[in-house]
Amino acid sequence: MGRSIQQQVEACVEAFRQGSLTEASLMRIGELAEGSSKRQSLLYLQSKRTSITSAVIGMSLFKDGQFHDPTGAEDWPYGSVAEAMAEQPVFLIQRMSFL
């Protein structure tokens, strides 16, 4: 498995401290950055109430360019909005159900 960008930066810092930093090592950071495409993700949660501790009653996830709609509650990765926020510090849409 290849290095991550962070690992390459750390290796470059260490090489710099030792006086052995090369242009190729620095260029590798750029290669790694170009190879890591960042796609936007969207997690849509439906909950019973507006509280972030409210239980999730429905969800949709758009990740890596694809929709992932778990079919049942046992497949949902989060039991509450707060659990999702703790793991995914990204834009979160919460919808309250009026059922």
C-alpha positions in Angstrom: 0.0 0.0 0.0 1.3 3.5 -0.9 1.9 6.4 1.4 -0.7 8.9 2.3 0.0 12.6 1.7 0.5 13.1 5.5 3.0 10.2 5.7 5.0 11.7 2.7 5.1 15.1 4.3 6.4 13.6 7.6 9.0 11.7 5.6 10.1 14.9 3.9 10.3 16.8 7.2 12.5 14.0 8.6 14.7 14.0 5.5 15.0 17.7 5.8 16.2 17.5 9.4 18.7 14.9 8.3 19.9 17.0 5.3 18.8 14.4 2.8 15.6 16.0 1.4 15.4 15.6 -2.4 13.3 17.3 -5.1 11.8 13.9 -5.9 10.5 13.5 -2.4 8.8 16.9 -2.5 7.4 16.1 -6.0 5.9 12.9 -4.6 3.6 15.1 -2.4 2.1 16.7 -5.5 1.7 13.3 -7.2 -0.2 12.0 -4.1 -2.4 15.1 -4.0 -3.3 14.7 -7.6 -4.2 11.1 -7.1 -6.5 11.8 -4.2 -9.7 13.0 -5.7 -12.1 14.5 -3.2 -15.7 14.0 -3.8 -18.5 15.6 -1.9 -20.7 13.5 0.3 -24.1 14.2 1.6 -25.8 12.4 4.5 -29.6 13.0 4.7 -31.2 11.9 8.0 -34.9 11.9 8.9 -35.6 12.0 12.6 -38.7 12.0 14.8 -37.8 15.4 16.4 -35.5 18.3 15.8 -33.2 17.4 18.7 -29.8 16.0 17.6 -30.3 13.2 20.1 -33.5 12.2 18.3 -33.6 8.7 16.8 -33.0 8.3 13.1 -36.1 6.9 11.2 -34.8 7.2 7.7 -31.6 8.0 5.8 -29.9 8.4 2.5 -26.2 8.8 1.8 -24.5 10.1 -1.3 -20.8 9.1 -1.1 -18.1 8.5 -3.7 -20.4 9.6 -6.5 -23.1 7.0 -5.6 -26.3 6.8 -3.6 -26.3 4.4 -0.7 -29.8 3.8 0.7 -29.8 1.2 3.4 -33.0 -0.8 3.2 -33.6 -1.2 7.0 -32.8 0.4 10.3 -30.4 -2.5 11.1 -28.2 -1.3 8.1 -28.1 2.3 9.2 -24.7 3.3 10.5 -26.1 5.8 12.9 -28.9 5.6 15.5 -29.2 9.3 16.1 -28.2 12.6 14.5 -25.6 13.1 17.2 -23.9 9.8 16.3 -23.7 10.9 12.7 -22.3 14.3 13.6 -19.6 12.8 15.9 -18.3 10.6 13.0 -19.0 12.8 10.0 -18.1 16.4 10.7 -19.7 17.6 7.5 -22.7 19.4 6.3 -25.7 17.5 7.7 -29.4 17.9 6.8 -31.9 16.8 9.4 -35.5 16.5 8.5 -38.2 16.0 11.2 -41.0 13.6 10.4 -44.5 14.6 11.0 -45.8 11.1 11.0 
